Amino acid sequence: MAVDLLLGLQWGDEGKGKIVDVLTRNYDIIARFQGGPNAGHTLEFDGIKHVLHTIPSGIFHENAANVVGNGVVIDPVIFRKELQNLEKFNIDISSRLLISRKAHLILPTHRLLDAASEAAKGKAKIGSTLKGIGPAYMDKTGRNGMRVGDLELDGWRDKYRALANKHEAMIQFYDVDLQYNLKELEAEFLLGVQALKKIPIIDSEEYLYQAQKKGKRILAEGAQGSMLDIDFGTYPYVTSSNTTAAGACTGLGIAPNMIREVYGIFKAYATRVGSGPFPTELFDDDGARIARIGNEFGATTGRPRRCGWLDLVALKYAVRINGVTQLMMMKADVLSGMPKIKVCTAYHYKGEVIEHLPFNIEAENVTPVYTEMPGWSQDLTELSEADALPGPLKNYIAFLEQELEVPVRIVSVGPDRTQTIQRQPAESQ
C-alpha cells in the first residue's frame, strides 16, 4: 500500500490542517514528517477553532493513529500545553498518538539561543518565531542533539546538562542583553518531559513499514510551506527543515517509490509571515481587505501576515519540485466581492521576462507581470456543490489548472470542515 502526501505550496499558512482533518476519514494513519511548534495548523468544526502545533491534524478522529515522525523537533513545554488543551474533548490520546524515538527535542536553551541570535542580527533578522527550531536542527545536523529516545536512557539528564551548558556559552558569545531564569525554564521543561513520556514512543520507521505491509492507508502531513524549504525556499528566509515532498522520505523513513498521491495546498491569493522576499505583496486597500476578511494572523504567533496576489511563478516551481498530483485551493471565499483579481504569471528580471523562479527574488531583482481577471461577488460560504460556484471563479480555477497542468480537486469556501467543495476530474464533469 502506498503513502499519500499532503503539503503546502506557498510560504505556509495555506490551510493544511483543515484539509488533513477533512481527508482523515479516508486514512488509518496521519504522520507528521517535519518542522516544529512554529507550525500552527488551524481546524474549525462544531463552532470551535482548534490550533495544533506538534500533534498531527487527525487527532480528532477515532479511526486514525497519529504519528509524530523522526523529522519533527518537539518542544515538551508546548507539547504538554497541547495535550492540556485537548483534555476537554475527552480524547483518548494514548490510543491515538505515537511519537518517534528519533525525533529531536527542543531544549529551553534552544529557545534562548534563537532569541540571542535573532537579536544579534539587528535589521538583518530573518523573522524567526523564536521557538528554538533553528538551534535544535543545528544540533541535529551537528550531531549534538537530544532525541526522544534519549529520555528512555538513565543518563539523559547528564546529556541535557552538557548540552545546556554549551548553549549558555554560545549565548554569551552573542553579547546581547538577554534576561532569563534557566531554573524556571527547566522546571517547566521537566513537566513537559513527564507528559511526553506518557505517550507511546515507537520506532516510527518500523511502525510505518509494517503498517504499509498490512495495507494501512497512510497520509503524510507537512508543516510550513514549500517556499520555506531549507534547500529550495527563499533562503535564508526559510525554516530549518525540508518542507517539500523529499522531506517526507527522510522525516518518516518512507521509501520514495512508496509515495502515490501528492496533494498540494495553496491559497487563492498569497501570504507570508516574517521577513523575506514576496514579489506580489500588496500595500494598498486590496491587501488590507484580504488580510481583514481572511483573518490573516499567524496561528502560532498571532503576527499579521503579509498579503498579496497569487504568484504563479512560485506556485509552478513548488508544483514541479514536489511532483504534485492534485491541487486544493483554500480561501476562495476571501476574494468574493473583489471586482478584479490579479495573478502573477511572470517576472521582469534583469531586463527580460521570465516564467521560472530565479536564484534571488528580492524586490530589486524582480517585478511581477500580472494577468487581470474578473472577480465574483457571490458569497461562497453556503455553497456545497462545484456546479454552484460562480462563473468567474470557475474561470479562475480553469486558468490555474491550465497554467499548472494539475487538477484542482478541492475548493475551500470557509474555515469549517463542512465548507469544502470536492471537484470531480474534468473528464467526469
C-alpha positions, -999 to +999 in steps of 0.1 A: +000+000+000+014+034-010+016+066+011-002+098+001+015+131+009+000+165+018+020+197+019+018+234+014+030+251-018+035+287-006+050+303+025+030+283+049-005+290+064-022+275+034-048+256+054-032+222+056-047+214+089-082+218+077-076+195+047-059+168+067-089+169+090-113+166+060-093+137+045-086+118+077-117+097+074-100+081+043-068+071+062-057+049+090-026+068+100-017+105+098+021+110+101+037+144+106+072+144+089+090+177+096+090+210+114+085+221+149+059+240+170+064+271+149+038+255+127+002+262+136-025+240+120-059+255+125-090+233+124-126+245+128-157+224+133-188+224+155-182+261+161-149+256+178-114+266+165-086+243+173-049+252+168-023+223+168+014+228+168+031+194+170+002+169+172-010+158+137-043+171+125-061+137+125-062+136+163-099+144+165-108+113+145-113+079+163-103+059+132-068+074+128-035+068+146-013+100+146+025+097+143+050+124+151+079+114+129+116+115+133+119+146+111+099+167+137+115+187+165+094+186+197+093+212+225+080+193+255+067+225+271+045+234+241+036+197+236+023+195+272+001+226+266-013+210+235-022+179+255-039+200+281-059+219+255-072+186+242-083+173+276-118+189+275-126+169+244-122+136+262-098+122+235-080+090+244-046+105+235-026+074+244-045+053+218-043+078+190-009+094+193+026+079+188+060+096+189+092+086+171+122+078+192+143+096+166+125+129+168+147+156+183+139+177+214+139+215+217+155+224+250+149+257+269+183+269+259+175+263+222+148+290+226+172+313+243+198+308+216+171+316+190+164+349+207+200+358+212+209+350+176+179+370+162+187+400+185+223+400+173+213+402+137+195+435+142+179+447+110+191+416+092+169+393+113+151+366+094+118+368+113+122+337+134+093+326+156+118+323+184+106+288+192+141+273+192+135+254+159+167+266+141+191+259+170+175+224+175+180+215+139+216+229+141+223+205+170+207+177+150+229+182+119+259+190+142+254+156+159+249+171+193+211+169+196+189+151+222+162+128+209+130+114+224+146+080+227+173+095+249+146+101+276+144+063+280+181+061+290+194+065+325+219+092+317+196+116+298+199+144+324+237+144+321+234+147+284+209+175+288+232+193+313+262+192+290+242+205+260+226+233+280+260+244+293+273+245+258+243+266+248+248+291+276+284+296+265+271+303+230+245+328+243+274+347+260+292+349+226+262+368+211+268+396+236+231+407+238+210+418+267+190+386+272+173+382+306+163+347+316+159+324+346+170+290+334+159+271+365+123+282+360+125+273+323+140+239+332+112+232+357+086+237+330+107+216+306+108+187+331+070+188+334+068+186+296+092+156+295+070+138+320+039+144+298+058+133+267+069+101+283+033+091+289+027+089+252+037+057+234+072+061+220+079+040+189+105+031+162+083+050+137+100+038+106+094+002+115+058+010+126+051+026+092+068-001+073+047-028+090+015-006+085+022-005+048+027-043+046-007-047+063-024-024+038-030+005+061-038+038+045-012+065+054-013+103+049+020+121+055+014+156+068+038+185+062+042+218+081+052+253+069+053+256+030+075+247+001+088+282-003+102+279+032+122+247+024+158+249+037+171+240+002+145+252-022+129+281-004+137+318-004+169+312+016+179+325+042+143+335+050+133+299+054+127+273+081+153+247+091+138+215+076+128+201+042+092+211+038+090+196+003+080+161-008+115+148-003+112+157+034+085+130+038+110+103+030+137+114+054+112+126+080+094+093+082+117+067+068+094+061+038+109+049+005+104+074-024+087+047-045+060+043-019+046+078-024+015+078-045-006+110-045+009+143-036-017+168-025-006+204-029-024+231-008-024+267-019-045+298-011-064+317-038-040+345-031-007+345-012+005+354+023+038+354+041+047+358+078+080+374+089+108+387+067+118+377+032+110+385-004+074+385-015+071+398-051+033+401-052+029+417-018+002+443-017+005+476+003-029+490-008-065+487+001-068+453-017-040+439+006-057+453+037-091+439+026-077+404+020-059+405+054-091+416+072-116+392+056-091+363+056-082+369+092-046+367+083-028+364+116-004+336+125-020+306+142+012+302+164+025+338+169-005+360+161+017+380+138-001+397+109+005+380+076+016+400+046-009+396+018-006+397-020-019+383-053-013+347-063+022+341-076+020+315-104+058+316-110+065+305-074+035+281-074+046+263-107+080+259-091+065+243-060+043+220-080+072+208-100+097+202-072+071+183-052+056+163-081+021+174-071-007+153-085-038+171-071-043+207-060-065+221-033-074+258-033-081+274+000-099+306+010-116+313-023-144+329-003-120+357+008-118+371-027-156+374-031-166+409-038-134+420-055-142+434-090-108+424-104-083+397-094-047+397-105-024+367-110+014+370-114+023+349-144+059+360-150+087+383-136+106+412-151+141+400-142+174+417-153+159+432-185+139+402-196+106+385-189+110+350-173+085+324-161+107+304-138+119+312-103+154+327-103+180+325-076+170+357-060+135+372-059+142+403-038+123+434-049+153+450-065+157+420-088+121+411-098+089+429-107+057+408-112+039+406-145+002+404-139-028+389-157-061+405-147-093+385-144-129+394-135-138+388-098-170+374-084-195+390-060-213+359-048-209+347-011-194+313-013-197+302+023-231+285+019-222+266-013-217+229-012-216+218-049-189+226-076-216+234-101-229+263-079-196+281-080-198+315-098-186+316-134-157+339-128-144+316-101-147+286-124-128+306-150-101+314-124-098+278-115-096+267-151-069+292-158-048+279-129-053+243-140-041+252-175-010+270-162-001+245-135-011+214-155-025+198-124-063+195-115-078+215-086-098+188-068-109+207-037-121+243-032-124+256+003-151+282+008-149+288+045-129+277+077-153+250+088-146+214+077-181+214+061-172+243+038-152+222+015-162+215-021-150+184-039-145+188-077-146+158-100-119+151-126-125+171-158-135+140-178-164+132-155-178+168-151 
